[in-house]
Structures are given as structure tokens and as C-alpha cells.
């Protein structure tokens, strides 16, 4: 019964409240921080659980009053309201009982790379980059360009941005994968539709202490920046390429005129990639199903098709098609795609938990 399942969470919340005022915890900043975080995470569930338990008790009480000559009618009216509240609270509780992703509160790096389709894919990297930036603006988030690798005919071979804000990873984690675009390139004289693809990886930003890198494991090269980059391009060795020897991961950065700043940005991206790699290996070792791994930066699955001639955008994972591609790309209203995907995977997670 749901009521019994909720009691341990309420008990734990009470226990944490008592611990937080104990002298031992007050003198242990690390432990106090951990408990405060746990308390904060539990609060929505505990508040909803208490409300649900009260409703269940009120239902029982009013049922017992139905045969009362004076209070029966009043009890019947109250039961109508309570019978509506109960399933709504049950639905909220089921969602709150699903284990949260430990990365949900983190900022993210969005890494986009041109794949099949060459120049047209690179142009679409630029298009999607702008859409993500507009979406971040709508959410009140901040964006920072980490690296842009220009393409010869516009767009970018690779683009990496850092998105900072409230629960960024929780909203963007389902964006990782292959994004396919179908449209007529500007250079196409016959009006034929070409299909191109780019890959998107969503990587949580990590603290320096979470990923330790031995300097002996790094090969750092400096070179002259290429492409658009201001007066310093081709005049100073400001671009930085870092190779992580044990994994073979390579990160290049040339967006800043300062070699030091480029190195700092490249190290941040490298740490995010290493953390992403750790998550994938952990998921694989635990034999987590593919559906549960969505959002870990997995690039193997095609997640969306952007068909410009039909003004159509399709999410293949959840069977959603919207005929408003232009609107979404230009205004950054990605929530129209993100919210249904989030609801779908939330439902999948609830099934897995037997809720």
C-alpha cells in the first residue's frame, strides 16, 4: 500500500531534522551540507506524502459518517472532493518516488559535431547552436562559447558551449544523439533534398575534485589559431590541443586570444568528457537498458529528423511529429520537444520502479 511505502521517507526527514540540530553535526560542515542536501531533496515528497495520508484518513472518516442522519450528506459532498484529490496526489507521489539523476542539478556542455553531409551538416551545427542559445535565453540560463571550429562554407565542424543555470542537465539530458536534417542546400541547383547528420553530446560540468587528471597523462600542443578569431589569428600560438593519453580523448580550443584561457577551457571540456566516459562505463557494467542511458551523451541513436521542405520535426524515440520546425528553430521553443520526451522517460522510469 502506498501509505506504508511513504512512511520511511517521512521518518527519515524527521531524523534529519533532529540530526541537523545535534552538536556533532553542527561541528561537521561536510556532514551538515550532505544532510541539508538530503533534506532539501526529500521535502517535496514528504510534503506531498503528508497531504496524501491526510486525504486517505479523511476518506475513511467520511465513509464512516455516510450512515449518520445529520452528517451523511456533508460527508458525501466531501468524499466527492477527496476522491478527485487522491489520484492526483498519487500521480505526483509516483513521479517523486522515481530516483533522480544525480547530475540533474549540474550545468552542461553541449558538444555538436558535423557528421554525414559535410558542409550542409556543418551549417546545421550552426543552426542548432543558435537554437540552443535561444532556448537557454528563454529559460534564463547563461551560455558561454567554449570552442568553435569553423567550416569552409559556413557553420562549424564542431561547436562546444557551456550552459549554466537551474537544473540545466535535467532539461537537456535527452538531447544527446544523432540529429538528422533534410533540406535543399543553397548550392543545390536541381532543388534536390539532401540528408545530413550531426551528433550532439550532453556532458555534465564537473568540479575539479571530481575528476583528477595526472599531468603525465596529458600531451599539450600549442598552435596558431585558424579561421575567424580576430587580429591574433595566425600571429600567435594561442590555440591549444590537449590529448589525454590513456583514453585517446583530444580537445582543441582556439576561441580565446589567450593561450592560458584556451587551455583552461579545454581542460574543463576534457574533464566533462572523462566524466561522461565514466558514466557510460558504469552504465555498461551495470547492464542498464538503452532507454535508461538516454542523456548520457550516447551518440549511436538517431533521435530527431528536421525536415525543412515539410516544416516537420520528428522525435523518433517517442513518435512525436510537429509541423512547426521553423518556429522552433527560430524562437528556441525546444520545450515543445523536451517536455514530451521528459514525460515519456519519466513514465518508463515509473514502470521500472513498479509504480
Secondary structure, DSSP 8 states (H G I E B T S, - for coil): -HHHHHHHHHHHHHHHHHHTTSHHHHT-HHHHHHHHHHHHHHHHHHHHHHHHHHHHHHHHHHHHHTT-TTTHHHHHHHHHHHHHHHHHHHHHHHHHHS---TTTTS-EEEEEEE-TTTHHHHHHHHHHHHHHHHHHHHHT-EEEEEEEEE-TTSSEEEEEEEEESTTHHHHHGGG-EEEEEEE--TT-TT---EEEEEEEEEEE---TTTS---GGGEEEEEE---SS--TTTTTS--EEEEEETTTTEEEEE-SSS-HHHHHHHHHHHHHHHHHHHHHHHHHHHTT--HHHHTTS---SSEEEEEETTTTEEEETTTTEEES-HHHHHHH--THHHHHHHHHHHHHHHHHHTT-
